[in-house]
Amino acid sequence: MNSPIPRRAVTASLLAGAAALGTAGATLAAPASTAEPSAERHRPSARPTVVLVHGAFADASSWSGVIERLQHEGHPVLAPALPLRGLASDAAYIRSVLDSVAGPVVLVGHSYGGSVISAAANGAARVKALVYIAAFVPEVGESALALTDKYPGSTLAQATSSQHYPLPGGGQGEELVIRKELFRKQFAAGVPVRTAQVMAAGQRPIALAALQEKATVAAWKKIPSWYLVAGEDLNIPPAAERWMARRAGARTVEVRAPHAVSVSDPDPVTELILRATRSVRAGR
């Protein structure tokens, strides 16, 4: 049994698996080796590279506290900006990021980012672990929207408004944003008011089509996974998170935290990721 995760929140449990805003940027691993001048890959590290994928209504800065802690532990970290325009296209972009990394990868997804990593990791040999942070873990044929509605408890529909954006081929697409006056309560309860205001101002809208798009692959069936349940999540019902974690056979912890748990509680998020990295280093 692993030692308990230290954190501010009260609830903590490690369940046996059925099987196995600050800065907007991310720190890259070391420059490419001269042995691979054309590949421009990040130099391999003794520690796995952690790739952090944000979800809807957030950006890479939502990982800032986690990035600082992972860097302190000596891990190279990447936190790319996700387009949030379509599951297949978003996954293809993250796959291109993965292909730039030499050495093992621990791939982490928050919210909709969980759907993305489940697709991007398919067939990616360097990805040795998947970590889901209050995230979707879709089976083939499932969409994020369908998983949100699987259990009662989400108030996201009432907190969002829609707007339109131009599509590359002409016409308009529909995207969702959380209304600023409801952002803290819906997405980041417990986060300092000023921090939540900044997050609301900088939130990344997500195309409605991305939430409706069905998964075509499920990498979690072949790659060991970890899951953090946010027990006070109003976007994805905690019951749905627990169910997805059980189905994936993920090693699971639960934290009394809002959907934006990487901002409100970066310590338990980091510790779960470190558990995954230690497992990778140990070859388990």
C-alpha positions as CSV (number, residue, x, y, z in Angstrom):
1,M,0.0,0.0,0.0
2,N,1.4,3.4,-1.0
3,S,1.7,6.0,1.7
4,P,-1.2,8.5,2.0
5,I,-1.2,11.5,-0.3
6,P,-0.5,14.7,1.7
7,R,-3.0,17.5,0.9
8,R,-5.2,20.2,2.2
9,A,-8.4,18.3,1.5
10,V,-9.9,15.9,3.9
11,T,-10.9,12.9,1.8
12,A,-8.2,10.5,0.7
13,S,-8.4,6.9,-0.3
14,L,-6.2,4.6,-2.4
15,L,-8.4,2.0,-4.1
16,A,-7.0,-1.2,-5.7
17,G,-7.3,-1.1,-9.5
18,A,-9.2,-3.8,-11.2
19,A,-6.1,-4.3,-13.3
20,A,-3.4,-2.3,-13.1
21,L,-2.9,29.9,-13.1
22,G,0.2,31.5,-13.0
23,T,2.5,31.1,-16.0
24,A,0.8,30.0,-19.2
25,G,3.9,28.2,-20.5
26,A,5.6,25.0,-19.7
27,T,9.2,24.1,-19.2
28,L,10.6,22.0,-22.0
29,A,13.1,19.2,-21.5
30,A,16.7,19.6,-22.5
31,P,17.6,20.6,-26.1
32,A,17.8,18.1,-28.8
33,S,20.9,15.9,-29.0
34,T,23.3,16.5,-31.9
35,A,22.9,12.8,-32.6
36,E,19.4,13.5,-33.9
37,P,19.7,16.9,-35.6
38,S,16.7,16.4,-37.9
39,A,14.3,14.9,-35.3
40,E,14.6,17.9,-32.9
41,R,13.6,15.7,-30.0
42,H,14.0,16.4,-26.4
43,R,17.0,14.6,-24.9
44,P,16.1,11.5,-22.9
45,S,16.0,11.9,-19.1
46,A,16.5,9.4,-16.3
47,R,13.0,10.5,-15.2
48,P,10.0,10.2,-17.5
49,T,8.8,13.3,-19.2
50,V,5.4,14.4,-17.9
51,V,3.1,15.8,-20.6
52,L,0.1,17.7,-19.1
53,V,-3.0,18.2,-21.2
54,H,-5.5,20.7,-20.0
55,G,-9.3,20.5,-20.7
56,A,-12.1,22.8,-21.5
57,F,-12.5,26.2,-20.0
58,A,-8.8,26.2,-18.9
59,D,-5.4,26.6,-20.4
60,A,-1.8,25.4,-19.7
61,S,-1.5,27.8,-16.8
62,S,-4.0,25.6,-14.9
63,W,-1.0,23.3,-14.4
64,S,1.4,25.9,-13.0
65,G,1.4,24.6,-9.4
66,V,1.8,21.1,-10.6
67,I,4.6,22.0,-13.0
68,E,6.6,23.8,-10.3
69,R,6.4,20.7,-8.1
70,L,7.3,18.3,-10.8
71,Q,10.3,20.4,-11.8
72,H,11.4,20.5,-8.2
73,E,11.4,16.6,-8.3
74,G,13.6,16.8,-11.4
75,H,11.0,15.8,-14.1
76,P,11.0,17.4,-17.5
77,V,7.6,18.7,-18.2
78,L,5.6,19.8,-21.2
79,A,2.1,21.5,-21.0
80,P,1.0,22.2,-24.6
81,A,-2.0,24.4,-25.4
82,L,-4.9,22.3,-26.6
83,P,-7.0,23.7,-29.5
84,L,-10.3,22.3,-28.1
85,R,-11.8,22.1,-31.5
86,G,-12.4,18.3,-32.1
87,L,-11.4,15.1,-30.4
88,A,-9.6,13.6,-33.4
89,S,-7.7,16.8,-34.3
90,D,-6.8,17.6,-30.7
91,A,-5.5,14.1,-30.2
92,A,-3.5,14.3,-33.4
93,Y,-1.9,17.5,-32.1
94,I,-1.0,16.0,-28.8
95,R,0.4,12.9,-30.6
96,S,2.8,15.3,-32.5
97,V,3.9,16.6,-29.1
98,L,4.5,13.1,-27.9
99,D,6.5,12.3,-31.0
100,S,8.9,15.1,-30.1
101,V,9.9,13.5,-26.8
102,A,12.6,10.9,-26.6
103,G,12.3,8.5,-23.7
104,P,9.3,7.3,-21.6
105,V,6.3,9.6,-21.1
106,V,3.7,9.9,-18.4
107,L,0.7,11.4,-20.1
108,V,-1.8,13.4,-17.9
109,G,-5.2,14.7,-18.9
110,H,-7.7,16.9,-17.0
111,S,-11.4,16.9,-17.9
112,Y,-11.8,16.8,-21.7
113,G,-8.1,16.3,-21.8
114,G,-8.7,12.7,-20.6
115,S,-10.6,11.9,-23.8
116,V,-7.7,13.4,-25.7
117,I,-4.9,11.4,-24.0
118,S,-7.0,8.2,-24.4
119,A,-6.8,8.7,-28.2
120,A,-3.3,10.3,-28.5
121,A,-1.6,7.5,-26.6
122,N,-3.0,4.8,-28.8
123,G,0.0,3.1,-30.4
124,A,2.4,5.6,-28.8
125,A,5.1,3.2,-27.5
126,R,6.8,5.9,-25.4
127,V,3.7,6.5,-23.3
128,K,4.1,4.2,-20.3
129,A,1.3,5.6,-18.0
130,L,-1.9,7.5,-18.2
131,V,-3.0,9.8,-15.4
132,Y,-6.6,11.1,-15.4
133,I,-7.3,14.2,-13.2
134,A,-11.1,14.6,-12.9
135,A,-11.2,13.5,-16.5
136,F,-13.2,11.6,-19.1
137,V,-12.1,8.0,-19.8
138,P,-14.2,7.1,-22.8
139,E,-14.8,3.7,-24.3
140,V,-14.9,3.4,-28.1
141,G,-18.2,5.0,-29.2
142,E,-18.6,7.2,-26.1
143,S,-18.5,11.0,-26.1
144,A,-17.6,13.4,-23.2
145,L,-21.1,14.8,-23.3
146,A,-22.6,11.3,-22.9
147,L,-20.4,10.5,-20.0
148,T,-21.3,13.8,-18.3
149,D,-24.9,12.8,-18.4
150,K,-24.4,9.2,-17.3
151,Y,-24.9,10.2,-13.6
152,P,-26.8,13.2,-12.2
153,G,-25.0,16.1,-10.6
154,S,-23.4,18.2,-13.3
155,T,-24.6,21.8,-13.4
156,L,-22.4,22.7,-16.4
157,A,-25.2,23.1,-18.9
158,Q,-26.8,25.8,-16.7
159,A,-23.5,27.6,-16.2
160,T,-22.4,27.9,-19.8
161,S,-23.4,30.1,-22.7
162,S,-22.7,29.5,-26.4
163,Q,-21.0,31.7,-29.0
164,H,-19.9,31.2,-32.6
165,Y,-16.6,31.2,-34.3
166,P,-15.6,30.9,-38.0
167,L,-14.8,27.5,-39.4
168,P,-11.8,27.2,-41.8
169,G,-13.9,26.0,-44.7
170,G,-16.6,28.6,-44.2
171,G,-19.6,28.7,-41.9
172,Q,-19.7,28.9,-38.2
173,G,-19.0,26.5,-35.3
174,E,-20.6,26.7,-31.8
175,E,-18.4,26.9,-28.7
176,L,-19.2,27.0,-25.0
177,V,-17.9,29.2,-22.3
178,I,-18.6,29.3,-18.6
179,R,-20.4,32.5,-17.6
180,K,-17.9,34.7,-15.7
181,E,-20.2,35.4,-12.8
182,L,-20.7,31.6,-12.3
183,F,-17.1,30.5,-13.1
184,R,-15.8,30.2,-9.6
185,K,-18.8,28.3,-8.2
186,Q,-19.0,26.0,-11.2
187,F,-15.3,25.3,-12.0
188,A,-13.1,26.5,-9.2
189,A,-14.9,26.6,-5.8
190,G,-12.5,27.3,-3.0
191,V,-9.9,29.0,-5.2
192,P,-9.2,32.6,-4.1
193,V,-11.6,35.0,-5.7
194,R,-9.0,36.9,-7.6
195,T,-7.4,33.8,-9.0
196,A,-10.8,32.5,-10.2
197,Q,-11.5,35.9,-11.8
198,V,-8.3,35.7,-13.8
199,M,-9.1,32.1,-14.7
200,A,-12.5,33.1,-15.9
201,A,-11.1,35.9,-18.0
202,G,-8.6,33.6,-19.7
203,Q,-10.7,30.5,-20.1
204,R,-10.5,28.6,-23.4
205,P,-13.8,27.9,-25.0
206,I,-14.4,24.4,-26.3
207,A,-16.3,23.6,-29.5
208,L,-19.5,21.8,-28.8
209,A,-18.6,19.3,-31.5
210,A,-15.5,18.3,-29.5
211,L,-17.7,17.3,-26.6
212,Q,-20.1,15.4,-28.9
213,E,-17.4,13.6,-30.9
214,K,-17.2,9.8,-30.1
215,A,-14.0,8.1,-29.2
216,T,-12.6,5.7,-31.8
217,V,-9.8,4.2,-29.7
218,A,-9.2,3.7,-25.9
219,A,-5.5,3.5,-25.0
220,W,-6.3,2.9,-21.3
221,K,-7.1,-0.7,-22.2
222,K,-3.4,-1.4,-22.8
223,I,-1.6,1.3,-20.8
224,P,-1.6,1.4,-16.9
225,S,-3.7,4.2,-15.6
226,W,-4.1,6.3,-12.5
227,Y,-7.2,8.5,-11.6
228,L,-7.9,11.4,-9.3
229,V,-11.6,11.9,-8.4
230,A,-12.6,15.4,-7.5
231,G,-15.3,14.8,-4.9
232,E,-16.9,18.3,-5.3
233,D,-16.8,18.4,-9.1
234,L,-19.8,20.2,-10.6
235,N,-18.7,19.6,-14.3
236,I,-18.3,15.9,-14.3
237,P,-20.3,14.1,-11.6
238,P,-18.0,12.4,-9.1
239,A,-20.1,9.3,-9.5
240,A,-19.2,9.2,-13.2
241,E,-15.5,9.8,-12.3
242,R,-15.5,6.8,-9.9
243,W,-17.3,4.6,-12.5
244,M,-14.8,5.5,-15.3
245,A,-11.9,4.9,-13.0
246,R,-13.2,1.5,-11.9
247,R,-13.9,0.5,-15.5
248,A,-10.3,1.4,-16.5
249,G,-8.8,-0.5,-13.6
250,A,-7.1,2.7,-12.6
251,R,-5.3,3.2,-9.3
252,T,-7.5,5.8,-7.7
253,V,-7.5,8.5,-5.1
254,E,-10.3,10.9,-4.2
255,V,-9.9,14.5,-3.1
256,R,-12.5,16.9,-1.7
257,A,-11.9,19.4,-4.4
258,P,-13.6,21.2,-7.4
259,H,-13.2,20.4,-11.0
260,A,-10.2,22.7,-11.2
261,V,-8.3,20.5,-8.8
262,S,-4.9,21.1,-10.3
263,V,-5.3,24.8,-9.2
264,S,-7.0,24.3,-5.9
265,D,-5.0,21.2,-4.8
266,P,-1.8,20.8,-6.7
267,D,-0.1,18.7,-4.0
268,P,-2.3,15.6,-4.4
269,V,-2.4,16.0,-8.1
270,T,1.4,16.1,-8.2
271,E,1.7,13.1,-5.8
272,L,-0.5,10.9,-8.0
273,I,1.5,11.8,-11.1
274,L,4.7,11.0,-9.1
275,R,3.3,7.6,-8.2
276,A,2.8,6.9,-11.9
277,T,6.4,8.1,-12.7
278,R,7.8,5.9,-9.9
279,S,6.0,2.9,-11.3
280,V,7.4,3.6,-14.8
281,R,10.9,4.0,-13.4
282,A,10.5,0.7,-11.6
283,G,9.4,-1.0,-14.7
284,R,6.0,-1.9,-13.3
